Amino acid sequence: MKYVILPAPGEHRLSFYLAMEEYVARHVGEPDLFFMWQVQPSVIYGRNQLKENEVNLSFCEAHGIQVYRRKSGGGCVYADKGNLMLSFITDGENVGFAFNRFVNMVLLVLRKLGIQATGTVRNDVLIGERKVSGTACYHLPGRSIVHGTLLYDTDMTNMLGALTPGAEKLQAKGIQSVRQRITLLKDYITLSVDELKSFIVDTLCDGELRLTSDDVAAITLLERDYLQLSSPHEQEPDF
């Protein structure tokens, strides 16, 4: 499996990386591809979700948290520099098989780190009974994009505030309740987040595939679709 890298270092919006997944799936012929990314505080919600029901928009606006819709299903996710976002692009029509491969990749990494993690029927990854990774899939003809989170560290206050729309839920759940349902890799390993990224690449990939400046220009053009999906006047999704 090849690790996809951009031609120059830089920081991009979450919408850029969603577009990058789709561009690579449509235009890069390697059967299996993988890359990781990190973003400034952002919320990403699923194709079938109503933003107003899932996201505390006033909290996000007040705290500079960007909000984006993705083309895959699944739930609402908060991401920041403490999260690793994982993207896996593979050939084939069997979405269940693609999910299974992705989860097993995450399990392989964690077990090589000495962490006894397990997968679930919902394609989550748990350490003990706490979630450390969740997944979603976007299927194209002949290709599947499986993407997921890997919680190394995160701002728990932002996570709770951004994903809890109302004061009633905020009071009912509380930070401690959320913390009891998830776990952070920093509590199990001594690697920094950059060292963890290198470990993941070394474990899963056997070479690099470098995109070109023309590829980046095409991704930036495709990104407009995702920005339109996430605009304040977005239409109901129709994929």
N, C-alpha and C positions, 0 to 999 in steps of 0.2 A: 504494500500500500504506500502511495506517495503522499508526502506532506506538502500541501500547497502554501506557497509563500508569495507575498506581494513584492514587486520590484524595488520598493523603497520603504523604509520604516515610516510610520505615521499613525496618527490616531483618527479613527473614523466613527461615524454614528452607527448605532445598532442597525439601522436600515441598510447601510452599506453592506454589512456582513450577510444580511438576509439575501440581498441582491447577489452578492458574491457566491453564495451557495447555489442559487438558481442558475447563474451564469456558468459556473463550473459544471453543474449537472448537464446543462444543455450543450456546452461547447467544448468541453475537455474530455477526450476519449478514453482516458485511463479507467479501468473497471472499478477501482477502489481508490478513493481520495479522502483526505482528512485534513482539517485545520482547526486551530483554536483561536479564540479572540476574547478580548476584554473591552469593556465600555465604561464610560462615565455613567452615573446612576440613571437607570432606565427601567421602564416596565414594558414587557412584551406580552400581548394577550392573543388568544387563539382566534382562528378564522370564524368560528361560530359563536363567539362570545360578544355580548353587548358591553361596550367599554364602560358605560355609566354604572353597570351592575357589578363590575369587577375591580374598578380602579377608583381610588380616592383622588379625583382630578384636582380638587382644590389643594390637597396636600402636595401633590406632585408639582403643581404650578408654584406653590410657595417655596418649595425646596429645590427647584431647578431640576426635577426628574422628568426626563423625556418619556413619551408614551408612544408605542408602536404596535401595529397589528401585523401578525405574521400570516402566512398562507397555510400553515399546518394547523391541525386541531389542538386539543389539549387545553390546559389551564393557563392561568395568569402567572407570570414569573417576574420577580425583581432581579435585576443584575447590576453589579457595580464592579469596581476593580478587584474586589475580593473574590469574585466568581470567575471560574473558567467556563467559557461557552465552547462546546465541542460540536463540530460539524463533520458528518460522515456521509459521503456520496458514493452510492454503489449501483451496479447494474442489477437488473431483474425486476420482475413484476410482483414478487411475493413480499409484501410489506412486513408481514409477521417475521419472515426470515431476516429482513434487514434490521428490524427492531432487536431481534435476538442476537444478531452479530454485534450490534452496537453495545448492548448491555454486557455481553461477554467480554468485549474489549475493555470496558470500564472495570469489570470484575477482575480481569487479568492484571490491569495496572495496580489496583488496590491490593490484590493478594501478593503481588511481587513486592509491595511496600510493607507486607506483613500484616495487612488488615483483613480480617475475615468478614467480607461483605457478601451480601446475597441479593439476588434479583427477585422481583415480584411479578405477578401476572399483569400488573399495570405498567410494566417496563420501567419501574423505579429501581434504584439501587439503595439498599439499606445497610447501615452498620448497626448491628443489634436490631432495635426496632425503630431507629431514627433514619430519616431520609437524607441522603447525601447527593443524590443525582436523580433528576427526572428527565423524561424524553418526550419528543413529539416527532411526527413524520409528515413530510410533504412529498406526494408521489407525482412523478411526471411519467410520460410514456417511456417504459424501459429503464427508468431510473428512480431511485428513492433517495431522498434527503432526510436523514435522521439527525436531529440536533438535540442537545441536552445541556443541562447545567451540571457543573461539578463544584460544590460548595467548599472552597478552601477557607474563606472568611467572608463576612459581609456585615453591612451596617444594619443591625437588627431593628433599630428604631425606624429607619427608612423603609425597610422591608415591610414591617407591620403597618406603618402609616400609609404606604403607597397602595397596598393590596387590600386594605380594609376600608370600604367606602363610607361606612357610617359610624357615628360615635358609639352606637349601641354595640356593634360588633367589636369595636376597639376596646370597649370596657369589658366585654364578655370574654374575649380571648386573651388579650394582654401579651406582653413580650414573653413572659415566662412560659405561657402555654405554647406559643409558637416555638420557642427554644427547645421545648420538650419533644417536639415532633421532628425536628431537623438536627443535623449534627454537622460540625465543621472539621475539615481535614487537618487544619492546623493543630487540633487537639490530639492528633494521632501520629503526626510525623514531625521531623525536625527540618525538613526541606522548606526553603522559601518558595513562594509561588513561582518564581522564575526557574528555580531548580526543579520543581514539580513539572513544569511545562517541558523542560528538557528530558526529564525521565519518561514522560508520556510519549514523546516523539521517538526516543530511543527504543521504547518497548514495542510500539505499534507500527512504526514506519521503517521502510528500507530505502529511502531516498527522498529527494525533494523535486517538486515541480514548480518552477518559478514563472509567475504570470508576467506579462509585459505591460508597458505603459498603455498600449492599445486595449489590452484586456481591462485595465483599470478604468479607462474612459468608457468602455462599454458597460462595465458594472455600474459606474456612476449614472449613466443614462437609464439603466434598468432600475436603479434605486428610486427614481421618480415614482414608479408604480407603488412602491412600499410607502413612500411619503404621502402619496395620494390616499392610500388605504388608511393612513393614520391621521389624516387631516381632520380638523374640527367638523367639517361638513361631509364626512365620508358617507358613502352609500352603503347599504347593507351588502355584505360580501356575496359574490356570485362567482364561484370558481368551478 
